[in-house]
């Protein structure tokens, strides 16, 4: 199902939007600048340290795509929000798997 929404060709466009958010926050007068964090909810984080994201400039990071598999170098390029499960589902039909997997679901 997720592949239906996949659009690796738009990777650079999505990265440019993230960069624009960072530049916007950094262009504000120093007294109006806020610390930055991702807009990802705390409950999706593996961190045990939670903080009030309402005090931050929240930057959406909609980077969930697998960008490619280089079979020669055995390298998978992924965006940062891709899960180990996503990578595994992508690799197994191609005859590959990750050497080490850790997933807390």
PyMOL CGO cylinders between C-alpha atoms (Angstrom):
from pymol import cmd
from pymol.cgo import CYLINDER

trace = [
    CYLINDER, 0.00, 0.00, 0.00, 2.76, 2.47, 0.94, 0.3, 1, 1, 1, 1, 1, 1,
    CYLINDER, 2.76, 2.47, 0.94, 4.34, 2.19, -2.53, 0.3, 1, 1, 1, 1, 1, 1,
    CYLINDER, 4.34, 2.19, -2.53, 1.18, 3.79, -3.91, 0.3, 1, 1, 1, 1, 1, 1,
    CYLINDER, 1.18, 3.79, -3.91, 2.12, 7.03, -2.15, 0.3, 1, 1, 1, 1, 1, 1,
    CYLINDER, 2.12, 7.03, -2.15, 5.85, 6.67, -2.82, 0.3, 1, 1, 1, 1, 1, 1,
    CYLINDER, 5.85, 6.67, -2.82, 7.52, 9.36, -4.89, 0.3, 1, 1, 1, 1, 1, 1,
    CYLINDER, 7.52, 9.36, -4.89, 11.32, 9.10, -4.73, 0.3, 1, 1, 1, 1, 1, 1,
    CYLINDER, 11.32, 9.10, -4.73, 11.60, 11.44, -7.73, 0.3, 1, 1, 1, 1, 1, 1,
    CYLINDER, 11.60, 11.44, -7.73, 10.35, 14.26, -5.48, 0.3, 1, 1, 1, 1, 1, 1,
    CYLINDER, 10.35, 14.26, -5.48, 13.14, 13.76, -2.92, 0.3, 1, 1, 1, 1, 1, 1,
    CYLINDER, 13.14, 13.76, -2.92, 15.02, 16.96, -3.77, 0.3, 1, 1, 1, 1, 1, 1,
    CYLINDER, 15.02, 16.96, -3.77, 11.80, 18.98, -3.84, 0.3, 1, 1, 1, 1, 1, 1,
    CYLINDER, 11.80, 18.98, -3.84, 10.91, 17.76, -0.33, 0.3, 1, 1, 1, 1, 1, 1,
    CYLINDER, 10.91, 17.76, -0.33, 14.44, 18.45, 0.93, 0.3, 1, 1, 1, 1, 1, 1,
    CYLINDER, 14.44, 18.45, 0.93, 14.24, 21.98, -0.51, 0.3, 1, 1, 1, 1, 1, 1,
    CYLINDER, 14.24, 21.98, -0.51, 11.02, 22.61, 1.47, 0.3, 1, 1, 1, 1, 1, 1,
    CYLINDER, 11.02, 22.61, 1.47, 12.74, 21.46, 4.67, 0.3, 1, 1, 1, 1, 1, 1,
    CYLINDER, 12.74, 21.46, 4.67, 15.72, 23.70, 3.92, 0.3, 1, 1, 1, 1, 1, 1,
    CYLINDER, 15.72, 23.70, 3.92, 13.33, 26.63, 3.37, 0.3, 1, 1, 1, 1, 1, 1,
    CYLINDER, 13.33, 26.63, 3.37, 11.79, 26.04, 6.81, 0.3, 1, 1, 1, 1, 1, 1,
    CYLINDER, 11.79, 26.04, 6.81, 15.23, 26.08, 8.43, 0.3, 1, 1, 1, 1, 1, 1,
    CYLINDER, 15.23, 26.08, 8.43, 16.24, 29.22, 6.52, 0.3, 1, 1, 1, 1, 1, 1,
    CYLINDER, 16.24, 29.22, 6.52, 12.98, 30.91, 7.50, 0.3, 1, 1, 1, 1, 1, 1,
    CYLINDER, 12.98, 30.91, 7.50, 13.59, 30.29, 11.19, 0.3, 1, 1, 1, 1, 1, 1,
    CYLINDER, 13.59, 30.29, 11.19, 17.22, 31.37, 10.96, 0.3, 1, 1, 1, 1, 1, 1,
    CYLINDER, 17.22, 31.37, 10.96, 16.29, 34.59, 9.10, 0.3, 1, 1, 1, 1, 1, 1,
    CYLINDER, 16.29, 34.59, 9.10, 14.08, 35.79, 11.94, 0.3, 1, 1, 1, 1, 1, 1,
    CYLINDER, 14.08, 35.79, 11.94, 15.51, 38.41, 14.28, 0.3, 1, 1, 1, 1, 1, 1,
    CYLINDER, 15.51, 38.41, 14.28, 17.52, 36.69, 16.98, 0.3, 1, 1, 1, 1, 1, 1,
    CYLINDER, 17.52, 36.69, 16.98, 14.96, 37.45, 19.69, 0.3, 1, 1, 1, 1, 1, 1,
    CYLINDER, 14.96, 37.45, 19.69, 12.18, 35.80, 17.64, 0.3, 1, 1, 1, 1, 1, 1,
    CYLINDER, 12.18, 35.80, 17.64, 14.09, 32.68, 16.66, 0.3, 1, 1, 1, 1, 1, 1,
    CYLINDER, 14.09, 32.68, 16.66, 13.02, 29.46, 18.30, 0.3, 1, 1, 1, 1, 1, 1,
    CYLINDER, 13.02, 29.46, 18.30, 14.94, 26.24, 18.81, 0.3, 1, 1, 1, 1, 1, 1,
    CYLINDER, 14.94, 26.24, 18.81, 14.13, 23.85, 15.98, 0.3, 1, 1, 1, 1, 1, 1,
    CYLINDER, 14.13, 23.85, 15.98, 12.84, 20.32, 16.15, 0.3, 1, 1, 1, 1, 1, 1,
    CYLINDER, 12.84, 20.32, 16.15, 11.06, 17.93, 13.85, 0.3, 1, 1, 1, 1, 1, 1,
    CYLINDER, 11.06, 17.93, 13.85, 7.29, 18.01, 13.73, 0.3, 1, 1, 1, 1, 1, 1,
    CYLINDER, 7.29, 18.01, 13.73, 7.36, 14.27, 14.43, 0.3, 1, 1, 1, 1, 1, 1,
    CYLINDER, 7.36, 14.27, 14.43, 5.27, 13.55, 17.53, 0.3, 1, 1, 1, 1, 1, 1,
    CYLINDER, 5.27, 13.55, 17.53, 7.18, 12.51, 20.66, 0.3, 1, 1, 1, 1, 1, 1,
    CYLINDER, 7.18, 12.51, 20.66, 5.41, 9.15, 20.73, 0.3, 1, 1, 1, 1, 1, 1,
    CYLINDER, 5.41, 9.15, 20.73, 7.04, 8.24, 17.38, 0.3, 1, 1, 1, 1, 1, 1,
    CYLINDER, 7.04, 8.24, 17.38, 10.52, 8.89, 18.72, 0.3, 1, 1, 1, 1, 1, 1,
    CYLINDER, 10.52, 8.89, 18.72, 12.88, 6.22, 20.03, 0.3, 1, 1, 1, 1, 1, 1,
    CYLINDER, 12.88, 6.22, 20.03, 14.25, 8.74, 22.50, 0.3, 1, 1, 1, 1, 1, 1,
    CYLINDER, 14.25, 8.74, 22.50, 13.41, 8.44, 26.18, 0.3, 1, 1, 1, 1, 1, 1,
    CYLINDER, 13.41, 8.44, 26.18, 13.78, 12.21, 26.51, 0.3, 1, 1, 1, 1, 1, 1,
    CYLINDER, 13.78, 12.21, 26.51, 10.59, 14.08, 25.68, 0.3, 1, 1, 1, 1, 1, 1,
    CYLINDER, 10.59, 14.08, 25.68, 10.24, 17.84, 25.63, 0.3, 1, 1, 1, 1, 1, 1,
    CYLINDER, 10.24, 17.84, 25.63, 7.58, 20.40, 24.89, 0.3, 1, 1, 1, 1, 1, 1,
    CYLINDER, 7.58, 20.40, 24.89, 7.77, 20.83, 21.13, 0.3, 1, 1, 1, 1, 1, 1,
    CYLINDER, 7.77, 20.83, 21.13, 5.31, 23.73, 21.33, 0.3, 1, 1, 1, 1, 1, 1,
    CYLINDER, 5.31, 23.73, 21.33, 8.25, 25.93, 22.31, 0.3, 1, 1, 1, 1, 1, 1,
    CYLINDER, 8.25, 25.93, 22.31, 10.06, 25.07, 19.07, 0.3, 1, 1, 1, 1, 1, 1,
    CYLINDER, 10.06, 25.07, 19.07, 9.88, 25.91, 15.39, 0.3, 1, 1, 1, 1, 1, 1,
    CYLINDER, 9.88, 25.91, 15.39, 8.58, 22.52, 14.20, 0.3, 1, 1, 1, 1, 1, 1,
    CYLINDER, 8.58, 22.52, 14.20, 9.85, 21.40, 10.82, 0.3, 1, 1, 1, 1, 1, 1,
    CYLINDER, 9.85, 21.40, 10.82, 7.90, 18.67, 9.02, 0.3, 1, 1, 1, 1, 1, 1,
    CYLINDER, 7.90, 18.67, 9.02, 10.18, 15.94, 7.69, 0.3, 1, 1, 1, 1, 1, 1,
    CYLINDER, 10.18, 15.94, 7.69, 8.03, 14.04, 5.15, 0.3, 1, 1, 1, 1, 1, 1,
    CYLINDER, 8.03, 14.04, 5.15, 10.88, 11.82, 3.97, 0.3, 1, 1, 1, 1, 1, 1,
    CYLINDER, 10.88, 11.82, 3.97, 9.55, 8.24, 3.91, 0.3, 1, 1, 1, 1, 1, 1,
    CYLINDER, 9.55, 8.24, 3.91, 10.86, 6.88, 0.60, 0.3, 1, 1, 1, 1, 1, 1,
    CYLINDER, 10.86, 6.88, 0.60, 13.34, 4.23, -0.39, 0.3, 1, 1, 1, 1, 1, 1,
    CYLINDER, 13.34, 4.23, -0.39, 15.44, 5.98, -3.01, 0.3, 1, 1, 1, 1, 1, 1,
    CYLINDER, 15.44, 5.98, -3.01, 17.26, 3.05, -4.52, 0.3, 1, 1, 1, 1, 1, 1,
    CYLINDER, 17.26, 3.05, -4.52, 19.25, -0.13, -4.27, 0.3, 1, 1, 1, 1, 1, 1,
    CYLINDER, 19.25, -0.13, -4.27, 22.81, -0.36, -5.61, 0.3, 1, 1, 1, 1, 1, 1,
    CYLINDER, 22.81, -0.36, -5.61, 23.28, -4.09, -6.02, 0.3, 1, 1, 1, 1, 1, 1,
    CYLINDER, 23.28, -4.09, -6.02, 26.94, -3.72, -6.94, 0.3, 1, 1, 1, 1, 1, 1,
    CYLINDER, 26.94, -3.72, -6.94, 27.89, -2.02, -3.66, 0.3, 1, 1, 1, 1, 1, 1,
    CYLINDER, 27.89, -2.02, -3.66, 25.02, -3.63, -1.70, 0.3, 1, 1, 1, 1, 1, 1,
    CYLINDER, 25.02, -3.63, -1.70, 23.82, -0.23, -0.55, 0.3, 1, 1, 1, 1, 1, 1,
    CYLINDER, 23.82, -0.23, -0.55, 20.27, 0.97, 0.01, 0.3, 1, 1, 1, 1, 1, 1,
    CYLINDER, 20.27, 0.97, 0.01, 19.58, 4.72, -0.12, 0.3, 1, 1, 1, 1, 1, 1,
    CYLINDER, 19.58, 4.72, -0.12, 16.66, 5.71, 2.07, 0.3, 1, 1, 1, 1, 1, 1,
    CYLINDER, 16.66, 5.71, 2.07, 15.13, 8.86, 3.45, 0.3, 1, 1, 1, 1, 1, 1,
    CYLINDER, 15.13, 8.86, 3.45, 15.40, 9.29, 7.23, 0.3, 1, 1, 1, 1, 1, 1,
    CYLINDER, 15.40, 9.29, 7.23, 11.83, 8.32, 8.14, 0.3, 1, 1, 1, 1, 1, 1,
    CYLINDER, 11.83, 8.32, 8.14, 11.94, 4.91, 6.41, 0.3, 1, 1, 1, 1, 1, 1,
    CYLINDER, 11.94, 4.91, 6.41, 11.46, 2.11, 8.92, 0.3, 1, 1, 1, 1, 1, 1,
    CYLINDER, 11.46, 2.11, 8.92, 13.47, -1.09, 9.11, 0.3, 1, 1, 1, 1, 1, 1,
    CYLINDER, 13.47, -1.09, 9.11, 10.24, -2.90, 8.25, 0.3, 1, 1, 1, 1, 1, 1,
    CYLINDER, 10.24, -2.90, 8.25, 9.89, -0.84, 5.06, 0.3, 1, 1, 1, 1, 1, 1,
    CYLINDER, 9.89, -0.84, 5.06, 13.46, -1.63, 4.03, 0.3, 1, 1, 1, 1, 1, 1,
    CYLINDER, 13.46, -1.63, 4.03, 12.99, -5.32, 4.80, 0.3, 1, 1, 1, 1, 1, 1,
    CYLINDER, 12.99, -5.32, 4.80, 9.79, -5.51, 2.73, 0.3, 1, 1, 1, 1, 1, 1,
    CYLINDER, 9.79, -5.51, 2.73, 11.66, -3.82, -0.12, 0.3, 1, 1, 1, 1, 1, 1,
    CYLINDER, 11.66, -3.82, -0.12, 14.75, -6.06, 0.05, 0.3, 1, 1, 1, 1, 1, 1,
    CYLINDER, 14.75, -6.06, 0.05, 13.32, -9.56, 0.68, 0.3, 1, 1, 1, 1, 1, 1,
    CYLINDER, 13.32, -9.56, 0.68, 11.61, -9.93, -2.74, 0.3, 1, 1, 1, 1, 1, 1,
    CYLINDER, 11.61, -9.93, -2.74, 14.91, -8.93, -4.35, 0.3, 1, 1, 1, 1, 1, 1,
    CYLINDER, 14.91, -8.93, -4.35, 16.80, -11.66, -2.46, 0.3, 1, 1, 1, 1, 1, 1,
    CYLINDER, 16.80, -11.66, -2.46, 18.45, -9.38, 0.11, 0.3, 1, 1, 1, 1, 1, 1,
    CYLINDER, 18.45, -9.38, 0.11, 18.09, -8.68, 3.80, 0.3, 1, 1, 1, 1, 1, 1,
    CYLINDER, 18.09, -8.68, 3.80, 19.76, -6.38, 6.29, 0.3, 1, 1, 1, 1, 1, 1,
    CYLINDER, 19.76, -6.38, 6.29, 22.76, -7.82, 8.14, 0.3, 1, 1, 1, 1, 1, 1,
    CYLINDER, 22.76, -7.82, 8.14, 21.41, -6.47, 11.44, 0.3, 1, 1, 1, 1, 1, 1,
    CYLINDER, 21.41, -6.47, 11.44, 17.87, -5.38, 12.18, 0.3, 1, 1, 1, 1, 1, 1,
    CYLINDER, 17.87, -5.38, 12.18, 16.50, -3.62, 15.21, 0.3, 1, 1, 1, 1, 1, 1,
    CYLINDER, 16.50, -3.62, 15.21, 12.92, -2.52, 15.20, 0.3, 1, 1, 1, 1, 1, 1,
    CYLINDER, 12.92, -2.52, 15.20, 10.80, -1.60, 18.17, 0.3, 1, 1, 1, 1, 1, 1,
    CYLINDER, 10.80, -1.60, 18.17, 7.20, -1.78, 17.00, 0.3, 1, 1, 1, 1, 1, 1,
]
cmd.load_cgo(trace, "trace")
